[in-house]
Amino acid sequence: MNYHQSHITTKKSGDGMAKKNLEHTKASEIKAPSTLQRLFYWVIIPLLFTTAVLLIIAHLLNVNVFEKAKEWTSGTAQSTNEKVLNEKDEKENAKQMVELKAQIQEKEAQIAQLQGQIEDSKNEKSKLVIEQDRLIAEIDKLEKGKTETQKEFSSIVSTFEKMTPKAAAPVIINMSDSEAIKILASLKPETLAKVLEKMPAKDAARYTVLLAK
């Protein structure tokens, strides 16, 4: 009997503890809101309230919120498109800049090559001018020598003109044919005839034939 009463007392005590735990859990669930509830209370409700207030203000100010949103969206899209186009233009400009720089470098190389050719041409021209000056100086020298030779020859002819035909004839015969013909051709006709008369007939005939050529 005592064992039975003790068992009943223990059972009642256990039931009481379980009931207290259940009540404590329910109280905790009531007191502690869930994360979704906190999100709803702290974010969604204030956001909806703010949106409603803004819509009311926009309505009072005769502002079409949806048109403004559309314009903002269009402006954003247009701005994005313009940004894309600007980036594309910048890339194209950069490409053109690189191509232009390459063309400029090529032209500079061509100019340097032409300048080198011009310098070579100038050097060649200078050499030709120097050679031309040397040849002109040589010609002048020959002309002066020719003049002097001509003067000397004229002096020789004048000497033969002054000599007697009898003295001049043997001198001419002892010369080479070319020298003799040159002097005889330069004598006056009267002097030439007298000199030939003082020569042997054979020599006179030979010189006459050479003078006739």
Disulfide bonds with the S-S distance in Angstrom:
none
